[in-house]
Amino acid sequence: MKLSLVTDPQQFFESRAPTLWQSSLLLVALGIVGLGLLPPIVALMQSPLIPDDRVLNTLPVVSYATTNGIVSIPGVYALLAAMLLVIPILSWLLFSAVFYGLSWPVATERGVRELFAAVGVGFVPLLIGNVFTVAVTLLTFPSTPAQLWGLGMTIPGRVYVIPPEMGALFFLVNAVGIGCALWAGYLWAHALKRTRGLSSRQALAVIAIPVLLTIGPL
């Protein structure tokens, strides 16, 4: 990705057309980063705060064979890992379809492939924010938590962490995450201008409600 995506999004989208392959790799990377939440989630589930028989036995164990024998994973962990990987990709498809539908009455261009590829590039800020959030969480999360934490991923793919007591560090972490989500919306507006022929006002109107409704926990 060119630096102009950050410094001058309009110039970026006008000078080159992102490919679906590039967008797909970006969304896969977003999901892989999201897997960084698994260790804190596992530590929380294995703590005395959450009874094992109430959560870990909810789903059947997932087992698979390796050269060293059979590996078994609680079904809940496998489901959480799958969700962290899939949510960004589903969000990409959902947001692209919503943006296409909302912009249809005023659009002057009809390129579906170009729209999906450009919207995928707009997830770059979420990737940056998630790397920061996951890194801080892994460095500060207690090995045996004594209080419940809020851990999860919003529909657009933003990782969020809400500790029992919101200190300055996690206030900053969540502020960065929300800022990156709004930044993604700004890039999506430029993507719509380029691929659907919208004006700036029209593009902002299209992305405003989906972005604000799905920005996640504050």
Phi, psi and omega in degrees: 000138180282153178297336181297340175300329179271314187276328183208079183303322181298316178295324180298309184289333179280331185273337181208154178252115177299151180260158176298327179296315178298316180296320180298315179297321179297317181290326175295317178299321179298319178293320179297318177299321179299332178298344177297344176283344185300313180304313175298322179295316179297316178300322180292318181290330180271359179279164178296349181292332184235115179299131182302315186291344181273332185245305188295332181264009180296320181243155179293155179291140176262122182238144175213153185269139174232176179294340181260005179126200182267130177251129181242135180233131175307137183302328179297318180295318179298319179295317179297317179298317179298319180295318179297328179281325188271327184307314179300320181291316177296323178296319178301310181295318181295311182295320179298316180294318179296315180298321179296315181293317182292329182272353186303318183296335185244359184289144176250355177231151190238019185287104181288312181301315181297321179296312181299318180294318182291320178297324178300320179297331180295350178278358180305314179300324179294323176297315179298313180296322181292323177300316179295313182297313181295319181298313180296320181296315180296328181281336188244345184291131181291146180295326176231090184297137179261352179222157181288141175245152171264116182230135179178187180224130179283171181302319178291348181105015178275124176283135177229150179223124179239102180287167179302322178236117184281094177276185183297323184297310183281340169297317177295316181302312181289327176296319177297317180298315179293319177300320179292326177295319177292324176298318177301318177300322178297318178292323178296325177298317178294324178297320179292322178300319184283317188267342182242358177070032181272158171281169179300317181294318179295318181296317179295323178295323181291318186274343190300305186294312178302319182292313183292325180288336186245015183293337173094188182303137181261000000 
